[in-house]
Amino acid sequence: MTDSSKKLTQYTLSALCLTGMSLFHQAAQAEAEAKVDSYKAWPMLYGRESAPSDDVTMTMGVEMQPTFTLTDSKNAASDKSEFSFQRLRWYMKGSITKDVDYLVVTEWARNGVTSAANGSARVFRASATFRDVLDVTNIQVGSVIVPFGHAFYVPAGIAPWVNYTRMTSQLYGCGSIGCTADGGEVVTNIFKTGIMAFNQVNLGSDSSLTYTAGVYNSTGVKQQDEGDQKDFNGSLEFHKGSIWAHYGLRLGSAQINGGPELDRERHAFVLRYNDFAKDKWWAWGEVMTGKDEALGGAADLKAKGYELSLGYKLTPKWEAVARYSEYDPNTSLSSNTFQETSLGLTQRLDRGIRLQYQADRIRNDNNTIEDNIFTVRVTVPFAKKIM
């Protein structure tokens, strides 16, 4: 497929998605006008203020996550005993008019958003949202968080685990399979600069359909694009009572060391039962697949994985979590799969403060990886409305 054909395909997909979703929105909204789902989907919470305001408003906040990590690895060079910050974020959000909201988020910790080597403060999300455009959709422009799966998409401050699985990091976060941890590579497909349409369509008093469709640069937090092609990301999430079903898609490209732009394709399927933030117990499963075009006409690199997790609130303040994941980074090879088993415990304190413990056991088929990781993390969020 030529570059011009790829561009045309991406733009056509975007236009078709927006047109179809707008028509569906109008029909469904007319039918369920008086019925509103009490559940608020994450794109709505990320992209819009909870209520429109005629006045200029501003809320400032900080989320910090001091962390201690102890790693015992078969490879002694990977052993670690370290205090760090997983996240140290300052943000500002609010409304400019009743039709326009804004959001700015900065990262100050040494992590995948900044630089795993030495850290460097960075604005990695900055956007304006135009609400209820033509009464059918919302348009967010700038650097946004892009939905694909759920595990990496839900806010880190309330997520039931501390560390993510290899599958989620590689097939959701990475622009290319096997990307390195430095220079923003592990969040290339999460925080992207472009334009996204989104909305939550109410189907009844306890059900809704949420869509996103956007065109973005393929370079993530770099907020620039060396190549000509753009990424298309879209998602559909259906909610009904205690069930969430979600599909995420990425059709895009990556340019490696100034070479040609190579196709990237990702699919994610999510099924959740019960609300992990509220219910006594919950179950959560995700499946992801990826395909990367290779240089020089070599065979495409294909990867796949899944993760299953269960959570149970022992008391209103304490929750236990178990998770198992398998990830195959190259399906054409045998004895290549990673297995990850995780156990977690969360203690909820006052004002959103959370103390979390997680133990991860990571192995692979050929016995070259044997990692045991223990992590303790404190999440301290606070915010103040300035105007």
LINSUL-V437294 format. One record per run of one state. SS is the DSSP state (H for helix, E for strand, - for the rest). FROM is the first residue (numbers start at 0). TO is the last residue. If there is no record, write none. Layout:
ss=SS from=FROM to=TO
ss=SS from=FROM to=TO
This chain:
ss=- from=0 to=1
ss=H from=2 to=30
ss=- from=31 to=40
ss=H from=41 to=46
ss=- from=47 to=57
ss=E from=58 to=72
ss=- from=73 to=74
ss=H from=75 to=77
ss=- from=78 to=78
ss=E from=79 to=96
ss=- from=97 to=98
ss=E from=99 to=106
ss=- from=107 to=120
ss=E from=121 to=132
ss=- from=133 to=135
ss=E from=136 to=144
ss=- from=145 to=164
ss=H from=165 to=172
ss=- from=173 to=183
ss=H from=184 to=186
ss=- from=187 to=189
ss=E from=190 to=203
ss=- from=204 to=205
ss=E from=206 to=215
ss=- from=216 to=218
ss=H from=219 to=221
ss=- from=222 to=229
ss=E from=230 to=239
ss=- from=240 to=241
ss=E from=242 to=254
ss=- from=255 to=259
ss=E from=260 to=272
ss=- from=273 to=279
ss=E from=280 to=291
ss=- from=292 to=293
ss=H from=294 to=296
ss=- from=297 to=299
ss=E from=300 to=312
ss=- from=313 to=316
ss=E from=317 to=327
ss=- from=328 to=335
ss=E from=336 to=347
ss=- from=348 to=348
ss=H from=349 to=351
ss=- from=352 to=352
ss=E from=353 to=363
ss=- from=364 to=368
ss=E from=369 to=384
ss=- from=385 to=386
